[in-house]
Amino acid sequence: MLALLCAVVLASMTIIAACVTATPATDTADPGFPFGPSSAGVQPLAYVQDIKPIFDVDCASCHSSRDARGNYSVSTYPDTVSGQRAGDAQSSVVVDSSPGGSMYQYFSGDRQTKATKVFRWVVVYNLAQTR
């Protein structure tokens, strides 16, 4: 009787364990808060291909080498990453371009997607220059 009970318990535990491990993880490393689900996709982000075009259109008129308001220039990669910390969500470029940040209002078009790209570029992709 005890052997039968042990066999039933063991079989039940095996079935339960199989159910738990059968579901794959759905975490895609999306930053979530404060931007919600990313519309930037899962492709790696890099300065040359993804961030520079945004900064050229929306930021360079005030933050170029010749007119670096706030002592911050987006003219070159070294200028752009100067003072930023790879992987740090508190880096000034992340904070300033986040919803509620001082520069968010200057993004043209889909602001949330642009802010999410900047966030992911700094925090997830560690200020990658190119891919």
N, C-alpha and C positions, 0 to 999 in steps of 0.2 A: 504494500500500500504506500509506504514511504517512498519507494523507488518510483512509483507511478506519479505521485505528487511532485517529486523533484523533476521528473521528465516533463510534466505539464508546465511547471514554473519556468524551467529552462527554455522550453519551446516558446512560451509566451514572451519571455525576455528577448529572445532572438528575433521574433517578429516585430516587437516594439522597436528594437535597435535598428532593424532594417528600415522601418518607416521613418525614423529620424534622419538616417543618413541618405535616404533616397532623394531628398530635395536638395538641389544644388544651391549654392549661395547666390544671392542676387545683388550683393554689394558691388557696385561698379566704381567705388572710390569717389562718388559724387560728393562734393563738399556739403551739400544740403544747406543748412543754415549758414549764412544769412540769405543765400540766393535761391534756395529751393532746387528742384530738379534741374540739372544742367541741360540747356539746349545747345551747348557747345559741342556735344558729342563726346566720343571716347578717344578720338584721335589725339596723339601727343601734341601739345602746343609748344611753339617756339617763337622767339622774338621775331626773327626775320620773316617767317611765313604768316604769323598770326597777329602779333602784338604791334609791330612797327606800322602795318597798314592802318590800324585803329588810331594809334598815336599820331601818325602823319596827318590824318583827316581831322581828328578831334582835339588834339593837344598841341601840335607843333606851332600853331599860330601864336601861342603865348609862352610856350616852353621850348623854344629853339635856342641854339647856342648864343645867338646874338641878342635874344630877349628872353632870358631864362627867369621868368617870374617865379618867385619863391625859391630862387636859386636851384631850380630843378629843370634840367633839359632832357628832351627826348630825341635829340638830333642823332645820336649814335647809340649803339648798344652799351659801350662803357658809360656814357652819360646817363642812360636810362637806368642801369642797374647800380649806379653809384649810390651808396647809402642804403640800399635794399638788402634784405637778408633772405636768402633762398630758404624756402620752406616755412617762412614766418608770416602768418596771417596778419600780424600787426605791422608789417612793413608799410611805410607811408604810402606807396603807390596802391597797395591793396585797400587800406583804410580810406584814402581820398577818393578812390574810384568806386567804392562800395555804395549801395543805396544809402542815402543819408550823408555820404561823404561830400566834401567840398567840391570835387570835380565831377561827380556823377551826372550832374545836370548838363554838363557840356558834351556828353556822349550824344552823337546823332543816331537816329534810327533805333534799333533794339538795344536800349541801354542795359537791360538785365543780362542779355547774352554777352555784351562787351565787358561788363563788370565781372561776369562769371569767368570769361576767358582770362582776364587779368589775374583774378584770384587763383585760378587753376595753374596758370603759367608760373606764378610765384610760389604757391604752396605745394602743388603736386609735382610740377615739372622743374622746380628749382631754378627758375630763371634761364632755362635752356636758350642758347643763342640760335641754334638751327637744328633741324632734324634730318 
